[in-house]
């Protein structure tokens, strides 16, 4: 069975995606300072690569590491939501 955060945490993660991620990736996640996070843009990216990008950030870019704020399981959950 796939990991599902508690409902309250799911809402926190969705808010983080909309506001924190959206501040660079665009409020509709179509891209901005950061690239698009829409499913078609992520299609050829391995899920583990996306999880590691969330957790570790990307050196030399504006993408910060989020591992102080999010667990690996939560990052997997977010990636799965982004890919739908």
C-alpha positions in Angstrom: 0.0 0.0 0.0 1.3 3.4 -0.9 2.2 5.9 1.8 -0.6 8.5 2.4 0.1 11.4 4.8 -2.5 12.3 7.3 -5.2 14.6 5.9 -3.9 17.7 7.7 -0.3 17.0 6.4 -1.7 16.4 2.9 -3.2 19.9 3.0 0.1 21.4 4.3 2.0 19.7 1.4 -0.5 20.9 -1.1 -0.1 24.5 0.3 3.7 24.1 0.1 3.4 23.0 -3.5 1.0 25.9 -4.4 2.8 28.7 -2.6 6.4 27.7 -1.9 7.0 25.7 -5.1 4.7 28.0 -7.1 6.7 31.0 -6.2 9.4 29.8 -8.6 7.6 27.3 -10.8 4.6 29.5 -11.4 1.4 29.6 -9.5 -0.1 27.2 -12.0 3.1 25.2 -12.1 3.6 25.9 -15.8 7.0 27.3 -15.1 8.6 30.6 -14.2 12.1 31.0 -12.6 12.0 27.2 -12.3 10.7 24.8 -15.0 7.2 23.5 -15.4 6.0 20.9 -12.9 3.1 19.8 -15.1 2.9 16.0 -15.8 3.9 16.4 -19.5 7.1 18.3 -18.5 8.0 15.6 -15.9 7.1 12.6 -18.1 10.7 11.6 -19.0 12.1 12.3 -15.5 12.6 9.3 -13.3 10.5 9.5 -10.1 13.6 9.0 -7.9 15.4 11.9 -9.7 12.4 14.1 -8.9 12.3 13.0 -5.2 16.0 13.7 -4.9 15.6 17.1 -6.5 13.0 18.0 -3.9 15.0 16.7 -1.0 18.5 17.9 -2.0 17.8 20.8 -4.3 19.9 21.6 -7.4 23.3 23.1 -6.9 23.9 26.1 -9.1 20.2 26.9 -9.3 17.6 28.6 -7.2 16.2 25.2 -6.2 16.8 24.8 -2.5 16.8 21.5 -0.6 13.5 20.8 1.1 14.6 17.9 3.3 14.5 20.0 6.5 10.7 20.4 5.9 9.6 17.2 4.1 10.3 13.5 4.5 11.4 11.2 1.7 8.0 9.5 1.8 6.2 12.9 1.6 8.4 13.8 -1.4 7.4 10.6 -3.1 3.8 11.4 -2.4 4.2 14.9 -3.9 5.9 13.5 -7.0 3.1 11.0 -7.5 0.6 13.9 -7.2 2.6 15.9 -9.7 2.7 13.1 -12.3 -1.1 12.6 -12.4 
